[in-house]
Amino acid sequence: MAKERRRAVLELLQRPGNAHCADCGAPDPDWSYTLGVFICLSCSGIHRNIPQVSKVKSVRLDTWEEPQVEFMASRGNSAARAVFESRVPPFYYRPSASDCQLLREQWIRAKYERQEFTHPERQEPYSAGYREGFLWKRGRDNGQFLSRKFVLTEREGALKYFNRSDAKEPKAVMKIEHLNATFQPAKIGHPHGLQVTYLKDNSTRNIFVYHEDGKEMVDWFNALRAARFHYLQVAFPGASDADLVPKLSRNYLQEGYMEKTGPKQTEGFRKRWFTMDDRRLMYFKDPLDAFARGEVFIGSRESGYTVLDGLPPSTQGHHWPHGITIVTPERRFLLACETEPEQRAWMEAFRKVVDRPMLPQEYAVEAHFKHKP
């Protein structure tokens, strides 16, 4: 009988909507129970931390009682989604299996524990259009994290921070139009670490922040996305939500260390931290630097940009063994990776960008872009 009941639960995985984790979309979920959803091993660990809301069982290993099988048969991922995700704002970030633990945990808690998407009034912290509070911010020069007051105001289209809570003038004003936010726990060294990027004089400026409370940090992230969403709705009045949502925030295409040489290609190769952010390839001396040492615009193949495997035979100087040459209309950039897998990952990222046709606004960026040595 126990085997038959387990087989009955396994058969439920074949139903539409049940073949992927209800929370992060990972394939082949293996856990379920009191909420009537099928979830992956990773998300089941988060559910275990909210036992007052969710208890989990293994589909394949645990013993199932007949009433439990009947309950699962009456629910399933699609039915649960219709209840627990009925009022998710379009700007709210829906994490995938590859996203950091914090985003997945707060998504699960928001759905089932706080029920924010069945009670829209509970979305106030990130949907109000105004938010202020204190975040720990890394100092640009000394690297220390200090408490700083942040204010997000949709009306002014800006995120500001102040060096003192009683300061009249902000230390920085970051326009929503040119702002991006992405969680970077490993780089920042804190599980709630967020990297906020904005353009200053057409150059990228990074700030690194965190809050000890995970919900607070994710609320800030979604408030920034909400502000971007409302800005883009005004800027592109005919665009659908589906068109705008991918533009709210972006993760980097690729990051890591490579070596580079200068424009004359006669000086030695130097190790730098590289970030591929859309069409901007930036390099830093340290991953947590506020400003890039240089930025390279990477356009499309039609505009004369190419990525080549390896380095020219005439390349001088000691460097890592796995080379990449980026060809732009102005010059060639010579890069080197330490390992072959790293080279393959970078080549794939570069080719994705080069193979993508440029948008009209990207030609304007290209025209103003200054290639830095």
Solvent accessible surface area in square Angstrom, and as a share of the most:
residue,aa,sasa,rsa
1,M,152,0.68
2,A,39,0.30
3,K,149,0.63
4,E,98,0.44
5,R,39,0.14
6,R,59,0.22
7,R,131,0.48
8,A,33,0.26
9,V,0,0.00
10,L,52,0.26
11,E,104,0.47
12,L,14,0.07
13,L,14,0.07
14,Q,149,0.66
15,R,110,0.40
16,P,125,0.79
17,G,33,0.32
18,N,6,0.03
19,A,51,0.39
20,H,94,0.42
21,C,1,0.01
22,A,8,0.06
23,D,7,0.04
24,C,11,0.07
25,G,40,0.38
26,A,15,0.12
27,P,88,0.56
28,D,114,0.59
29,P,1,0.01
30,D,36,0.19
31,W,35,0.12
32,S,2,0.01
33,Y,50,0.19
34,T,51,0.29
35,L,20,0.10
36,G,0,0.00
37,V,5,0.03
38,F,0,0.00
39,I,2,0.01
40,C,14,0.09
41,L,125,0.62
42,S,57,0.37
43,C,0,0.00
44,S,1,0.01
45,G,34,0.33
46,I,1,0.00
47,H,1,0.00
48,R,129,0.47
49,N,93,0.48
50,I,0,0.00
51,P,70,0.44
52,Q,129,0.57
53,V,40,0.23
54,S,3,0.02
55,K,118,0.50
56,V,21,0.12
57,K,34,0.14
58,S,2,0.01
59,V,0,0.00
60,R,110,0.40
61,L,142,0.71
62,D,52,0.27
63,T,72,0.42
64,W,1,0.00
65,E,86,0.39
66,E,79,0.35
67,P,94,0.59
68,Q,33,0.15
69,V,12,0.07
70,E,106,0.48
71,F,67,0.28
72,M,2,0.01
73,A,34,0.27
74,S,80,0.52
75,R,77,0.28
76,G,5,0.05
77,N,1,0.00
78,S,63,0.41
79,A,44,0.34
80,A,2,0.02
81,R,85,0.31
82,A,71,0.55
83,V,78,0.45
84,F,20,0.08
85,E,18,0.08
86,S,62,0.40
87,R,139,0.51
88,V,23,0.13
89,P,16,0.10
90,P,63,0.40
91,F,11,0.04
92,Y,10,0.04
93,Y,40,0.15
94,R,129,0.47
95,P,8,0.05
96,S,50,0.32
97,A,55,0.42
98,S,109,0.70
99,D,19,0.10
100,C,28,0.17
101,Q,94,0.42
102,L,9,0.04
103,L,11,0.05
104,R,23,0.08
105,E,37,0.16
106,Q,13,0.06
107,W,8,0.03
108,I,0,0.00
109,R,45,0.16
110,A,0,0.00
111,K,3,0.01
112,Y,6,0.02
113,E,57,0.26
114,R,50,0.18
115,Q,63,0.28
116,E,3,0.01
117,F,0,0.00
118,T,40,0.23
119,H,65,0.29
120,P,46,0.29
121,E,122,0.55
122,R,110,0.40
123,Q,13,0.06
124,E,109,0.49
125,P,47,0.30
126,Y,4,0.01
127,S,45,0.29
128,A,57,0.44
129,G,21,0.20
130,Y,113,0.43
131,R,28,0.10
132,E,91,0.41
133,G,16,0.16
134,F,101,0.42
135,L,7,0.03
136,W,100,0.35
137,K,14,0.06
138,R,51,0.19
139,G,16,0.16
140,R,133,0.48
141,D,126,0.65
142,N,95,0.49
143,G,24,0.23
144,Q,110,0.49
145,F,52,0.22
146,L,70,0.35
147,S,51,0.33
148,R,50,0.18
149,K,45,0.19
150,F,2,0.01
151,V,15,0.08
152,L,3,0.01
153,T,6,0.04
154,E,51,0.23
155,R,211,0.77
156,E,78,0.35
157,G,23,0.22
158,A,1,0.01
159,L,5,0.02
160,K,36,0.15
161,Y,6,0.02
162,F,22,0.09
163,N,63,0.32
164,R,152,0.56
165,S,70,0.45
166,D,102,0.53
167,A,22,0.17
168,K,182,0.77
169,E,135,0.61
170,P,36,0.22
171,K,126,0.53
172,A,17,0.13
173,V,71,0.41
174,M,0,0.00
175,K,107,0.45
176,I,3,0.01
177,E,82,0.37
178,H,84,0.37
179,L,3,0.02
180,N,3,0.01
181,A,4,0.03
182,T,4,0.02
183,F,20,0.08
184,Q,26,0.12
185,P,37,0.23
186,A,101,0.79
187,K,34,0.14
188,I,13,0.07
189,G,67,0.64
190,H,31,0.14
191,P,88,0.55
192,H,29,0.13
193,G,0,0.00
194,L,2,0.01
195,Q,5,0.02
196,V,3,0.02
197,T,7,0.04
198,Y,10,0.04
199,L,56,0.28
200,K,100,0.42
201,D,135,0.70
202,N,59,0.30
203,S,26,0.17
204,T,3,0.02
205,R,18,0.06
206,N,4,0.02
207,I,3,0.01
208,F,4,0.02
209,V,1,0.01
210,Y,28,0.11
211,H,47,0.21
212,E,112,0.50
213,D,73,0.38
214,G,11,0.10
215,K,62,0.26
216,E,49,0.22
217,M,1,0.00
218,V,4,0.02
219,D,7,0.03
220,W,4,0.02
221,F,6,0.02
222,N,0,0.00
223,A,5,0.04
224,L,5,0.03
225,R,11,0.04
226,A,1,0.01
227,A,3,0.02
228,R,21,0.08
229,F,7,0.03
230,H,63,0.28
231,Y,76,0.29
232,L,9,0.04
233,Q,73,0.33
234,V,125,0.72
235,A,45,0.35
236,F,92,0.38
237,P,117,0.74
238,G,81,0.78
239,A,35,0.27
240,S,57,0.37
241,D,65,0.34
242,A,82,0.64
243,D,78,0.40
244,L,2,0.01
245,V,45,0.26
246,P,93,0.58
247,K,90,0.38
248,L,3,0.02
249,S,17,0.11
250,R,93,0.34
251,N,90,0.46
252,Y,27,0.10
253,L,73,0.36
254,Q,45,0.20
255,E,43,0.19
256,G,13,0.13
257,Y,83,0.32
258,M,0,0.00
259,E,22,0.10
260,K,22,0.09
261,T,5,0.03
262,G,8,0.08
263,P,63,0.40
264,K,167,0.71
265,Q,51,0.23
266,T,87,0.51
267,E,79,0.35
268,G,45,0.43
269,F,23,0.10
270,R,161,0.59
271,K,102,0.43
272,R,28,0.10
273,W,39,0.14
274,F,2,0.01
275,T,3,0.02
276,M,0,0.00
277,D,3,0.01
278,D,55,0.28
279,R,7,0.02
280,R,25,0.09
281,L,1,0.01
282,M,3,0.01
283,Y,7,0.03
284,F,5,0.02
285,K,120,0.51
286,D,62,0.32
287,P,25,0.15
288,L,29,0.15
289,D,39,0.20
290,A,9,0.07
291,F,74,0.31
292,A,20,0.15
293,R,125,0.46
294,G,0,0.00
295,E,5,0.02
296,V,2,0.01
297,F,3,0.01
298,I,0,0.00
299,G,0,0.00
300,S,1,0.01
301,R,117,0.43
302,E,137,0.61
303,S,31,0.20
304,G,38,0.37
305,Y,2,0.01
306,T,43,0.25
307,V,9,0.05
308,L,70,0.35
309,D,99,0.51
310,G,24,0.23
311,L,39,0.19
312,P,36,0.23
313,P,147,0.92
314,S,93,0.60
315,T,32,0.18
316,Q,110,0.49
317,G,47,0.45
318,H,172,0.77
319,H,51,0.23
320,W,46,0.16
321,P,97,0.61
322,H,48,0.21
323,G,5,0.05
324,I,0,0.00
325,T,2,0.01
326,I,1,0.00
327,V,28,0.16
328,T,7,0.04
329,P,77,0.49
330,E,115,0.51
331,R,50,0.18
332,R,106,0.39
333,F,7,0.03
334,L,4,0.02
335,L,5,0.03
336,A,0,0.00
337,C,0,0.00
338,E,92,0.41
339,T,55,0.32
340,E,87,0.39
341,P,80,0.51
342,E,70,0.31
343,Q,17,0.08
344,R,136,0.50
345,A,36,0.28
346,W,3,0.01
347,M,9,0.04
348,E,103,0.46
349,A,7,0.05
350,F,0,0.00
351,R,105,0.38
352,K,122,0.52
353,V,0,0.00
354,V,1,0.00
355,D,85,0.44
356,R,90,0.33
357,P,91,0.57
358,M,17,0.07
359,L,89,0.44
360,P,111,0.70
361,Q,94,0.42
362,E,19,0.08
363,Y,105,0.40
364,A,53,0.41
365,V,51,0.29
366,E,46,0.21
367,A,84,0.65
368,H,130,0.58
369,F,22,0.09
370,K,151,0.64
371,H,54,0.24
372,K,62,0.26
373,P,97,0.61
